[in-house]
Each structure stands twice: as C-alpha cells, then as structure tokens.
Amino acid sequence: MIYALRWNCFNASKKRLPDAVFKSKALKQVTLRTKTMKGQYINNKGQVEPWKAHYDKYGRIKALTDYNAGNKARGVPDTYHTYEW
C-alpha cells in the first residue's frame, strides 16, 4: 500500500522513485480503514531498514515494527513501538 501512495511521486523520465520517498518511516495518519503498511527506510549509513505499521479504524498509527535486517547477525532484536491517542 505504501508503494501505491508513493507511486504518484514516480518520475517517469528518471525511471526511479525520488530519494525523499525512502527518507521517512511510517505515516502517522493514513486514510480510513487502512490496517497495515509496509515500507523501507534508508538510514544515514545507507542501510535499508524495513518497517511495518499497524493502524486503527480511524487511520491513526497504533504500532510500528522496525525490522533490523542488517543487525540480526549481531543479535540486535526487532523493535516494536506502540502509540496511544
């Protein structure tokens, strides 16, 4: 779903998404009835960090999971954040 929302930013002449698409994590507010979104964030070291966000029925973020894909070998666990409204 995140890719569908960000597809509008697609620049057909460059045949790639702009860098700004990957510089942020999950949206805090989305359209009603959106349950989950997945995406990737590129940190300041250039490493890809996948994430998955969960939303309530009003489109507000209620939980975010940061998957530490590059740090599993070092024993760094995935991080799960919760939000209250």
MOTAKA-V958003 format. One record per backbone hydrogen bond with DSSP energy under -0.5 kcal/mol. CO is the residue of the C=O (numbers start at 1). NH is the residue of the N-H. If there is no record, write none. Layout:
CO & NH
CO & NH
This chain:
1 & 5
2 & 6
3 & 7
5 & 8
6 & 9
7 & 10
10 & 12
11 & 14
11 & 15
11 & 16
16 & 11
18 & 21
19 & 22
20 & 23
22 & 42
28 & 61
31 & 34
33 & 35
35 & 55
37 & 53
39 & 51
41 & 43
41 & 49
43 & 46
47 & 43
48 & 50
49 & 41
50 & 67
51 & 39
52 & 65
53 & 37
54 & 62
54 & 63
56 & 59
57 & 33
59 & 30
60 & 56
62 & 83
63 & 54
64 & 66
64 & 81
65 & 52
65 & 67
66 & 68
66 & 79
67 & 69
68 & 71
68 & 72
69 & 72
71 & 76
72 & 75
75 & 77
79 & 66
81 & 64
